[in-house]
């Protein structure tokens, strides 16, 4: 990145499905827990599972299975977390291009952080496993804000920790809820879809893979140079 090119104040990376290929592991965990409750997880459940916080998915499974006691959602959330954690701890591969992009940002001196809707125990497992050695300025989990994605709180909190305006930061996301969270916070959004399609909007730039992304592109996302008219997602 040359001095003349725009630079983001910070790059805010989602984790699951964006840097690390864990969305399929999360789906498998939800599928196993749902089966134990007598529900077969299917395509109709995807909006309540992919990119959602543990509590949201737990509440959905409780609704689908008719469990009524007050402790059901908490119990299901704990089971989802434990099942997902076991799968992540067994190994989660990086998404194509992730390691190269993170190294390029480090080389250019562009700060970056991890902003995830996963629980702290899962974030720490990934940060110490698949993402070990990556110099994130900090990591934010679902446990670190009152509300997590799709609310704007996580990305607002991350920008504040950098001492930056959200509009000077770019969020890298893969899911509809994550993209909505970053956009509502005021960030520019680079979307690299994984399991679910993400609708276009004025603040979203799309890439097919992180292999297509470099620091200069992220700078242009913040400057607005790459933003396509609504309706274009290529």
N, C-alpha and C positions, 0 to 999 in steps of 0.2 A: 504494500500500500504506500503510494507516494504521498509526500506532505500536502500536495494540492488536492488529493482526493478526500471526500467527506469521510468522517470517522464517527462511528457510534460512541456515545459516552460509555456504553457497556452493552454486552450481548448477553441476553437472558435465555438460557437453554431450558426447555422442557426436558424431562428425562425419558420416561417410558414411551417407546415408539419413535422418539426423536433422536436421541443419542444412543440409546440402548434398545435392542430388539426384545423388549419385555412385554409388549402389548399382548402377544400370543400367550405368554406365560400367565398374564393376568386373566385372559379369557379362559385358559385351562383351569385356573384356580376357581374362577366363578362357576365354571361348568361343573366342577367336582362338588363344590358346596351346594349348588342348585340341585344336582342329582341326589345328594343326601337329604334334601328337603322335599324330594319328589317332583322336582320341576326340571324339564328338559330345556336347557338353554338353547335359544335359536336366534335367527336374524332379527326378529322383532325386539329382542332384549338388548341388542347392540347399543342403541343410544343411551341406555341406562348402565352400561358396563364399560364401554371403550372410552377412555379419557376421563372417567368419573372417579370421584373420591370413594374410598372404601365405604363410608357411611351411606353414600347415595346408592351404591350397588346393593348394600345390605338391606336398605329400606325397600328397594325394588323387589328383591327376592322374598322378603317378608310379605309384601303386598301380593306377590304372585302365588305364594303358597298358603296364604290365609292364616299364618301364625299370628296369634292375637295377644299373647302375654307381653307386658311392658319390656321384658328383658330380651325379647327375641332379636331385635335389631342389633343390640350390643353384642349378643352371643354370635350372631351371624357375621358381624364385622370382625370380631376377634378371630373367627375361623377363617375368614377370607384373608386376613392379614397373615396368619400363621401359614396357611397353604401357599400363598404367594411368596412369602419370605423364603420358604423351603425351596421353591423352584428357582428363585433368584440366586440364592446361596449356592445352588448346584451349578450355576454358570449361566450368564446371559451375554450373548454376543453384541458387539457394537454394531450400529447401523453403518452401512457403506459410506465412507467419506468422513465419518465422525472424527477419527483420530487425526487425520490430515488437517481438517478444519481447525480443531482445537490447537494443534501445534502451530498453525499459521497465525492464529490470533495471538498466541503467546509470543511468537517471534516478532510480531508487529506491535506488541505492547498494548493490545486492546483488552481491557479487563472483561471477564465473563464470570457468570454465576449459574448455578443450577436452581431452577424454580419448578418444583414438582408437586403434584397432588397426591403423591404416595406418602404413607406414614414415615416418620423419622427412621424407624428401624429398617425399613426397606431402602430409603435413600442412603443411609449409612452403609448398608450392605453393598449397594451398587458402587458408591463412591470409593469404598475400600476394596472392591473386587474388579469388575469390568472397567471402571474408571479410575483405578488406583494410579496415583502419580499425576493426575490432571490437576493443574494449579487453579482450581476454582477460587474466586475471592471468598465465596461462602456458598452454602447450600441452604435452600429453604424447602421445608416439607409441609405437608398438610397440617402438621401439628404446630406450625409457627405463626399462623394467622388465625383470626377468629373464623373467617370464611375462606374456603379454598376455591379453586376453579369450579365452575365458570365465573365466579365473582372476580372483580378486579383486584381484590386485596393482595394476593401474592405478588403480582407484578408491580403494584404501587409500592409495596414494602421493599421489594428488591431495588427499585430505582432509588428510593429514599436511602437505603443503605449505601448506595454508591454516591449519594449526594447529587443525584442527577434528576432532571425532569424526565418523566416517562417518555415524552415525545422525542427525547434525544437517545433513547435506547431502542434496540431491536430485539424482539422476542422470536425465538425459533421454536415452532410448534408443529404438531402432527394431527391434532384432533379438533373437532368443532368446539368443544368446551374450552380447551386450552387457548384456541385462537380468539374465542369470544372474551375470555378473561384478559388476555393481553391487549386486545383492542379496546375494551372498556376502560382499561387503566390508562390508555392514551399512547401505548407503544406502537411503533411500526411492527408489522408482523410478517415474518417469512414462514410460509407454510410448506412443509414437506409431508404430504399426507401418507398415512400408513394403512390402517384398517378401514377407516370411514372417510368418505369424501367430505371436503370442507368447502363451504360456499364462498364465492368471491365477495370482496368488498373493497371499498376505496383505500383502506389502509393495509391490505394484504397483497403480498407478492408470493408467487408460487414457484417451487422448484420440484423437479421429479425425484431428486436425490441430493443428499449433502455433498455428493461428489461434484455437483454443479456449482457449489457455493464456495466463495472465498471472501476474505476480509473486505475487499473493495466492493463486492456485491452487497454485503451487509451495510456498508457505509451509504451506498446508493439507496438502500431501502429506507434509511432514516431521512435522507435528503428528499425523498419523494421521486427521485429520478426513474425508479423502476416500477412505480405503481401503475397498474393497468386500470382502464375504466371498468366499472362494475359490469360483470357479465363475461369478462375474460379471465381465464384461470390458467393460461399457459405461459 
